[in-house]
Amino acid sequence: MQIDIIKLAEIIGACITYSRKDEFIMKDFFHILVAGALGALAAYFGVLLIPLVVLTAVMVIDYVTGMAGAAYSGKLSSRVGVLGIIKKAGYLALVAVGMVADYLISSALLKIGIDMQINYCFGMIITIWLIINELISILENLGELDVPLPGFLVNIIKTLKNKVEDTADGKYHKKDSEVDTDGEHYKEE
């Protein structure tokens, strides 16, 4: 989905002109600005937008349940809280690295004449892997709060994590033992 900047500007201009008796209302402008920014983000991130929103939500839930678990067990510390925030920022940096790797690979392939319509492959895998890790952490935090956890849920999430790791390793990272002696070709599966 591409954003047509001229159409967006016309819509914003029409909304501002439409405002009550041509008076400029800051509230309307703020709503237009937020809608435009969200539209631009949706167009830029494409298929990664929803997983990034989910990742952000589970990071917040994990942080809150982690702090609650620490308070419940008497281990609450501002230092640990700050380190948790830094760790979450690191998660977002990791997703950004995956997105940059996707961009570089796509650009390099286009330069040599290969047009593959694979966007956000590494970014998506990293985001999903982080979401699953956060879900596991949330379950652990809830366990510290003595919340009864259904065993099937814990098993399903851990199985999901293993499947994502196995799929990513199988497709993108072959083991050294699978590399031919000349180091250029991978063994057929």
C-alpha positions in Angstrom: 0.0 0.0 0.0 1.6 3.3 -1.1 0.6 6.7 0.3 -0.1 9.3 -2.3 1.3 12.5 -0.6 -0.6 14.8 -2.8 -3.9 13.1 -2.0 -3.1 13.2 1.7 -2.3 16.9 1.5 -5.6 17.5 -0.3 -7.5 15.6 2.4 -5.8 17.5 5.2 -6.5 20.8 3.4 -10.1 19.9 2.9 -10.5 18.9 6.6 -9.0 22.1 7.8 -11.2 24.2 5.4 -14.2 22.2 6.5 -13.6 23.1 10.1 -16.4 25.1 11.7 -16.8 28.3 9.7 -13.3 28.3 8.4 -11.8 28.7 11.8 -8.8 26.6 12.4 -9.3 24.3 15.3 -6.2 22.7 16.9 -8.1 19.6 17.9 -9.1 18.9 14.3 -5.5 19.5 13.2 -4.2 17.1 15.9 -6.6 14.4 14.7 -5.6 14.9 11.1 -1.9 14.8 12.0 -2.3 11.6 14.0 -4.3 9.9 11.2 -1.7 11.0 8.7 1.2 9.7 10.8 -0.6 6.4 11.4 -1.3 6.0 7.7 2.4 6.7 6.9 3.5 4.1 9.5 1.1 1.6 8.1 2.4 2.2 4.6 6.0 2.1 5.6 5.9 -1.0 7.8 3.4 -2.8 5.7 3.0 -6.4 6.9 5.2 -5.7 10.0 2.9 -3.2 11.5 0.5 -5.6 13.3 3.3 -7.8 14.7 5.2 -4.7 15.9 2.0 -3.5 17.7 1.6 -6.9 19.2 5.3 -7.0 20.2 4.9 -3.6 21.9 1.8 -4.7 23.7 3.4 -7.9 25.0 6.5 -6.0 26.0 4.4 -3.7 28.2 2.4 -6.6 29.7 5.7 -8.5 30.4 7.2 -5.4 32.1 4.1 -4.8 34.2 3.8 -8.5 35.2 7.5 -8.7 35.8 7.4 -5.7 38.2 4.3 -7.1 39.9 6.1 -10.5 40.3 9.1 -8.8 41.7 7.0 -6.8 44.1 5.1 -9.9 45.1 8.3 -11.8 45.9 9.9 -8.8 47.6 12.6 -8.4 44.9 11.4 -5.1 43.5 14.3 -2.9 42.5 14.4 0.3 40.4 17.7 -0.9 38.9 16.1 -4.1 37.7 13.2 -2.1 36.3 15.5 0.2 34.3 17.5 -2.8 33.0 14.2 -4.3 31.9 13.3 -1.1 29.9 16.8 -1.1 28.3 16.3 -4.8 27.4 13.0 -3.9 25.7 14.7 -1.1 23.8 17.2 -3.7 22.7 14.4 -5.9 21.3 13.2 -3.0 19.1 16.8 -2.5 18.0 17.0 -6.2 17.1 13.9 -5.9 14.9 15.4 -2.8 13.3 18.5 -4.8 12.5 16.4 -7.5 10.9 14.5 -4.9 8.8 17.8 -3.3 7.6 19.1 -6.8 6.7 15.9 -7.4 4.7 16.3 -4.0 2.9 20.0 -4.6 2.1 19.3 -8.1 0.8 16.4 -6.9 -1.4 18.4 -4.0 -2.7 21.4 -6.2 -3.5 19.2 -8.7 -5.3 17.6 -6.0 -7.3 21.0 -4.6 -8.3 21.9 -8.0 -9.9 18.6 -8.3 -11.6 16.7 -10.6 -9.3 13.3 -9.3 -8.2 12.1 -11.3 -5.3 8.9 -10.1 -3.6 10.0 -11.1 -0.1 9.8 -8.1 2.2 10.5 -8.1 5.9 11.5 -11.7 6.1 14.2 -11.4 8.8 12.3 -8.6 10.5 9.1 -10.8 10.7 11.0 -13.8 12.0 12.7 -11.8 14.7 9.5 -10.0 15.7 7.6 -13.3 16.0 10.4 -14.9 17.9 10.5 -11.9 20.4 6.7 -12.1 20.8 6.9 -15.7 21.7 9.7 -15.1 24.1 7.7 -12.3 25.7 4.7 -14.6 26.1 6.9 -17.2 27.8 8.2 -14.5 30.1 4.6 -13.3 30.9 3.6 -16.9 31.8 6.7 -17.1 34.1 5.8 -13.8 35.7 2.2 -14.9 36.3 3.6 -18.1 37.8 5.6 -16.0 40.3 2.3 -14.3 41.2 0.8 -17.8 42.0 -1.6 -17.5 39.1 -2.6 -21.1 38.0 -1.3 -21.7 34.5 -2.8 -24.3 32.2 -0.1 -26.7 31.2 -1.3 -26.9 27.6 -0.8 -23.2 27.1 2.8 -23.3 28.4 3.5 -26.3 26.1 1.9 -24.7 23.0 3.9 -21.5 23.4 7.2 -23.3 24.0 6.4 -25.5 20.9 5.8 -22.4 18.9 9.2 -21.0 19.9 10.9 -24.2 18.9 9.1 -24.3 15.5 10.0 -20.7 14.7 13.7 -21.4 15.6 13.7 -24.7 13.6 12.1 -23.0 10.6 14.5 -20.1 10.6 17.5 -22.3 11.1 16.5 -24.7 8.4 15.9 -22.1 5.8 18.5 -19.4 6.5 21.3 -20.9 8.5 22.7 -24.2 7.5 25.0 -26.0 9.9 28.7 -26.1 9.1 28.4 -29.9 8.6 26.0 -29.3 5.8 28.4 -27.1 3.8 30.2 -28.9 0.9 34.0 -29.0 1.1 34.4 -26.1 -1.3 32.3 -24.0 1.0 30.0 -22.7 -1.7 27.0 -25.0 -1.9 24.6 -26.3 0.7 23.6 -29.9 0.8 20.2 -30.6 -0.7 17.4 -31.6 1.8 
